[in-house]
Amino acid sequence: MDRNGRRGGVEEESGFDEDPNPKDDKKAAGEDVMSIERVFDMQEVPSWRRQLTVRAFVVSFVLSVLFSFIVMKLNLTTGIIPSLNVSAGLLGFFFVKTWTKMLQKSGLLRQAFTRQENTVIQTCVVASSGITFSGGFGSYMFGMSEAIARQSDDTSDYKNPSLGWMFGFLFIVSFLGLFSVVPLRKIMIIDFKLTYPSGTATAHLINSFHTPEGAKLAKKQVKALGKFFSLSFLWGFFQWFFTAGDDCGFANFPTFGLKAYKYKFYFDFSTTYIGVGMICPYIVNISLLLGGILSWGLMWPLIETRKGDWYGAKLPSSNMHGLQGYKVFIAIAMILGDGLYNFFKVLGRTISGLFHQVRQKNALPVADHPSTESPKQLSYDDQR
């Protein structure tokens, strides 16, 4: 009888015991091939103090600044922020792996680079860039200032940003979610074992980086990232020579004519939109295209014909009591309607899923029949 309570006594090098049933041998061998944790079986999980290293925070700071610029660019142009978990984990792995290789060649390496340290970097970078978006830097934070109020001809109420209250506001925005996230993590991820999409995908990616085959794949991915980064940078540098103001050059190319250009139908040759379009699902791209046609092609020209009837004829187009007011409040109403629909839809599905999970956990166990197979055991990865 071996340590796992099974007969056979001889333990193979692969970590599985001999079993008289050849089917079980094949199943175990297949599980060993598919197992990720078998690769890290001999590696000790470092303590949390060894995971929070100086090099991790240095790389996190540099990447956080870079990603904050990217998020601000996307926030002020497309308004769509894709998930940056994969790129943060990839760049964090590349920089620290290069760092540790240089130290290893010089004989100064004291601590090997682990996947836990990689996760710390990815978490810090995503959290920092997330604050850039959720903190409202591209929308309401500076939209409350006096400069923006003057542009809308409404200087009666404004709030100029200052570091004091901005720090307090961002602290509340960032840390208030901990009071709901911690109990939800316990219930949904640990107890009910619900799949967390972006976290699961990032975990598999970081695990693959730290395997021998994954390290080679990561090197290819970084090369591809650098190649397309260079092409995009050079194209942006080329466009800069043809940009004399805000509304000229390749960023505002009147592809459909000057009449259509008046209603914002022009072509932007920026590669940012191509990249975001490739990352986002196709339904998002179609939705944006249809929304642009319906709003700028139909609704605003029709409402503009009611000038002097629905709103004052002498009001400028940027005034909230004129055409701009129709744009803003119709858009807000559509966003709130769609958001509430998705909220109740997701809430209903979540409650239904949790109810079924509770019923399954509270169901009485059925006695095993001699002819039935043994209950399914946890895989090695799930045990880890």
C-alpha positions in Angstrom: 0.0 0.0 0.0 1.5 3.3 -1.0 1.1 6.8 0.5 -2.0 7.4 -1.5 -3.7 4.3 -0.1 -3.6 2.4 -3.4 -2.1 -1.0 -4.1 0.9 -1.3 -6.3 3.8 -0.2 -4.1 6.1 0.9 -6.9 6.0 4.7 -7.8 7.1 5.7 -11.2 9.3 8.7 -12.0 6.3 10.5 -13.6 4.6 10.7 -10.2 1.9 8.1 -10.8 1.7 4.6 -9.2 1.4 1.3 -11.1 -2.1 0.2 -11.6 -3.2 -3.2 -12.9 -5.8 -1.4 -15.1 -4.2 -0.2 -18.4 -7.0 2.3 -19.0 -6.2 4.0 -15.8 -2.5 4.1 -16.8 -3.4 5.8 -20.1 -5.7 8.3 -18.2 -3.0 9.1 -15.7 -0.4 9.5 -18.5 -2.8 11.8 -20.4 -3.5 13.8 -17.2 0.3 14.1 -16.6 0.8 15.5 -20.1 -2.1 18.1 -19.7 -1.1 19.0 -16.1 0.6 22.5 -15.7 1.3 22.1 -12.0 3.5 19.0 -12.6 6.1 21.3 -14.2 6.3 23.3 -11.0 6.0 20.3 -8.6 9.6 20.6 -7.4 9.5 24.4 -7.0 8.7 25.8 -3.6 6.0 28.4 -3.5 7.8 31.6 -2.2 6.4 33.5 0.8 4.6 36.8 0.2 7.6 38.8 1.3 9.8 37.1 -1.4 7.1 37.8 -4.0 7.0 41.5 -3.4 10.6 42.3 -4.7 12.2 45.6 -5.5 12.6 44.6 -9.2 8.9 43.7 -9.4 7.9 47.2 -8.2 10.4 49.0 -10.4 9.2 47.2 -13.5 5.6 47.7 -12.4 6.2 51.4 -12.0 7.7 51.8 -15.5 4.9 49.7 -17.2 2.2 51.5 -15.2 3.3 54.8 -16.6 3.4 53.4 -20.1 0.0 51.8 -19.8 -1.5 54.9 -18.2 -0.5 56.9 -21.3 -2.1 54.2 -23.5 -5.3 54.1 -21.5 -5.5 57.9 -21.6 -5.0 57.9 -25.4 -7.8 55.3 -25.8 -10.0 57.1 -23.3 -9.8 60.4 -25.2 -10.2 58.8 -28.7 -12.1 55.5 -29.0 -13.6 55.5 -25.5 -13.2 51.7 -25.4 -10.5 50.2 -23.1 -9.7 46.5 -23.9 -8.3 44.2 -21.3 -4.6 44.8 -20.9 -3.9 41.8 -18.6 -2.2 39.7 -21.3 0.1 42.5 -22.5 1.0 43.5 -18.9 1.9 39.9 -18.0 3.9 39.5 -21.2 5.9 42.7 -20.9 6.5 42.1 -17.2 7.8 38.6 -18.0 10.1 39.9 -20.7 11.7 42.8 -18.7 12.3 40.8 -15.5 13.5 37.7 -17.4 16.0 39.9 -19.3 17.0 41.4 -15.9 17.6 38.1 -14.2 19.5 36.6 -17.2 21.9 39.5 -17.1 22.4 39.0 -13.3 22.8 35.3 -13.8 25.6 35.7 -16.3 27.4 38.0 -14.0 26.9 35.7 -11.0 24.9 38.3 -9.0 21.4 36.6 -9.2 20.1 35.9 -5.7 16.5 35.0 -6.3 15.0 33.3 -9.4 12.1 34.9 -11.2 8.8 33.1 -10.3 5.3 33.1 -11.7 4.0 34.6 -8.4 6.3 37.6 -8.9 5.1 37.9 -12.5 1.5 38.0 -11.2 2.4 40.8 -8.8 3.8 42.9 -11.7 0.7 42.2 -13.8 -1.7 43.1 -11.0 0.1 46.4 -10.2 0.1 47.4 -13.8 -3.5 46.6 -14.5 -4.6 48.2 -11.2 -2.7 51.5 -12.0 -4.0 51.7 -15.6 -7.5 50.8 -14.3 -7.4 53.8 -12.0 -6.6 56.0 -15.0 -9.8 54.8 -16.6 -12.2 54.4 -13.6 -10.9 57.6 -12.0 -12.5 59.7 -14.8 -9.4 61.4 -16.1 -10.6 61.2 -19.6 -14.2 62.1 -18.8 -15.7 63.8 -15.8 -12.6 64.5 -13.7 -11.4 67.4 -15.9 -14.9 67.9 -17.4 -15.9 69.6 -14.1 -13.2 72.3 -14.5 -13.8 76.0 -15.2 -12.1 75.7 -18.6 -14.6 73.1 -19.8 -17.5 75.1 -18.3 -16.5 78.1 -20.4 -16.6 76.1 -23.5 -20.3 75.1 -22.9 -21.2 78.7 -22.0 -22.1 77.6 -18.4 -19.8 79.1 -15.8 -22.3 79.0 -12.9 -21.1 75.6 -11.5 -17.7 74.0 -11.8 -15.0 72.3 -9.7 -11.4 72.8 -10.6 -9.2 69.7 -10.0 -6.7 69.8 -7.1 -4.4 67.1 -5.8 -6.0 67.1 -2.3 -9.5 66.0 -3.1 -8.4 64.0 -6.2 -6.3 61.7 -4.0 -9.2 61.2 -1.6 -11.6 60.5 -4.4 -9.3 58.0 -6.2 -8.7 56.3 -2.8 -12.5 55.8 -2.4 -12.9 54.6 -6.0 -10.1 52.2 -5.8 -10.5 50.6 -2.3 -14.3 50.7 -1.8 -14.6 47.6 -3.9 -12.5 45.5 -1.5 -15.4 45.3 0.9 -17.5 43.5 -1.7 -14.8 41.8 -3.7 -13.3 39.8 -0.7 -16.6 38.1 0.3 -17.5 37.5 -3.4 -14.1 35.9 -4.0 -14.8 33.5 -1.2 -18.3 32.6 -2.4 -18.0 32.6 -6.2 -14.4 31.6 -6.9 -13.4 29.4 -4.0 -16.7 27.8 -2.9 -18.6 27.6 -6.2 -15.5 27.4 -8.4 -16.9 29.7 -11.0 -14.6 30.5 -13.8 -13.2 34.0 -13.7 -12.5 34.8 -17.5 -9.8 37.4 -17.5 -8.1 36.0 -14.4 -8.2 32.4 -15.7 -6.8 33.4 -19.1 -4.0 35.5 -17.5 -3.1 32.6 -15.1 -2.8 30.1 -17.9 -0.7 32.7 -19.8 1.7 33.3 -16.9 2.0 29.6 -16.2 2.9 28.9 -19.8 5.6 31.7 -19.8 7.5 29.9 -17.0 7.7 26.5 -18.7 10.6 25.8 -21.2 8.3 25.7 -24.2 6.4 28.8 -23.0 9.5 30.9 -22.6 10.3 30.3 -26.3 6.8 31.3 -27.2 7.0 34.4 -25.1 10.2 35.4 -26.9 8.3 35.1 -30.3 5.4 37.1 -28.9 7.7 39.9 -27.7 9.4 40.1 -31.1 6.0 40.4 -32.8 5.0 43.0 -30.3 8.2 45.0 -31.0 7.8 44.7 -34.8 4.2 46.1 -34.9 5.0 48.6 -32.2 7.8 50.0 -34.4 5.6 50.1 -37.5 2.8 51.9 -35.6 5.3 54.4 -34.1 6.9 55.2 -37.5 3.5 55.6 -39.1 2.4 58.0 -36.4 5.7 59.9 -36.7 5.1 60.2 -40.5 1.6 61.5 -40.0 2.9 64.2 -37.6 4.5 66.1 -40.5 1.1 66.6 -42.1 -0.7 67.8 -39.0 -0.7 71.6 -38.7 -3.8 71.8 -36.4 -6.5 69.8 -34.7 -8.7 69.2 -37.8 -6.2 68.4 -40.6 -3.9 65.7 -41.8 -4.4 62.0 -41.9 -6.4 62.1 -38.6 -9.2 64.0 -40.3 -9.2 62.8 -43.9 -12.4 63.8 -45.7 -12.9 60.5 -47.5 -16.6 60.9 -48.1 -16.5 64.6 -49.1 -16.7 67.9 -47.2 -20.5 67.7 -46.7 -20.1 64.4 -44.9 -17.0 65.8 -43.1 -19.3 68.4 -41.5 -21.2 65.6 -39.8 -18.1 63.9 -38.6 -17.8 61.3 -41.5 -14.1 61.2 -42.1 -11.3 58.6 -42.0 -8.8 58.5 -39.3 -5.6 56.7 -40.3 -4.5 56.1 -36.7 -3.4 52.5 -36.0 -5.0 52.8 -32.5 -8.4 52.2 -33.9 -7.2 49.2 -35.9 -5.6 47.7 -32.8 -8.7 48.3 -30.6 -10.9 46.9 -33.4 -8.9 43.7 -33.6 -9.0 43.2 -29.8 -12.7 44.0 -29.3 -15.5 41.5 -30.3 -17.0 42.1 -33.8 -20.3 43.0 -32.2 -18.7 46.1 -30.6 -17.3 47.3 -33.9 -20.6 46.8 -35.6 -22.4 48.6 -32.8 -20.1 51.6 -33.1 -20.5 51.7 -36.8 -24.3 51.6 -36.7 -24.4 54.1 -33.8 -22.3 56.6 -35.8 -24.5 56.2 -38.9 -27.8 56.6 -36.9 -26.6 59.5 -34.8 -24.4 61.7 -37.1 -26.1 60.6 -40.3 -29.8 60.7 -39.3 -30.7 62.0 -35.9 -28.5 65.1 -35.5 -29.2 66.4 -39.1 -33.0 65.9 -38.5 -32.9 67.6 -35.1 -30.9 70.4 -36.6 -33.7 71.2 -39.0 -35.9 71.9 -36.0 -33.7 74.8 -35.0 -35.8 77.8 -33.9 -38.7 75.5 -33.0 -37.3 72.9 -30.5 -34.5 75.2 -29.3 -33.3 78.8 -29.9 -32.1 79.6 -33.3 -29.3 81.8 -32.0 -27.9 79.2 -29.6 -24.4 77.8 -30.6 -24.2 74.1 -31.3 -22.0 73.6 -28.2 -24.7 75.0 -25.8 -26.4 72.4 -23.6 -29.7 74.2 -24.2 -29.4 73.7 -27.9 -28.4 70.8 -30.2 -25.7 69.6 -27.7 -28.4 69.1 -25.1 -30.2 66.7 -27.3 -27.0 64.8 -28.1 -26.0 64.4 -24.4 -29.3 63.4 -22.9 -30.4 61.1 -25.7 -27.0 59.3 -25.4 -27.2 59.1 -21.6 -30.7 57.7 -21.8 -29.6 55.0 -24.2 -26.6 54.1 -22.0 -28.6 53.9 -18.8 -31.3 51.8 -20.5 -28.9 49.3 -22.0 -26.9 49.2 -18.7 -29.9 48.5 -16.6 -31.0 45.7 -18.9 -27.6 44.0 -18.7 -27.5 44.6 -15.0 -30.8 42.8 -14.3 -29.9 40.1 -16.9 -26.5 39.3 -15.3 -28.0 39.5 -11.8 -30.8 37.1 -12.7 -28.4 34.6 -14.2 -26.1 34.9 -11.3 -28.8 34.2 -8.7 -30.1 31.3 -10.8 -26.6 29.8 -11.1 -25.9 30.2 -7.4 -29.3 28.6 -6.5 -28.5 25.5 -8.6 -25.0 25.3 -7.1 -26.5 25.4 -3.6 -29.0 22.7 -4.5 -26.3 20.5 -5.9 -24.1 20.9 -2.8 -27.0 20.2 -0.4 -28.2 17.1 -2.3 -28.0 13.8 -0.4 -25.1 11.6 -1.6 -26.1 8.5 -3.5 -24.6 5.2 -2.4 -22.2 3.8 -5.0 -23.3 0.7 -6.8 -20.7 -2.0 -7.2 -21.1 -1.8 -11.0 -20.7 1.9 -11.2 -17.4 3.7 -11.5 -15.7 5.3 -8.5 -16.4 9.0 -7.8 -14.4 11.5 -9.8 -11.3 12.6 -8.0 -9.8 16.1 -8.1 -7.0 16.5 -10.6 -3.5 17.3 -9.5 -3.9 20.9 -10.7 -7.1 21.3 -8.7 -5.5 19.8 -5.6 -2.6 22.3 -5.9 
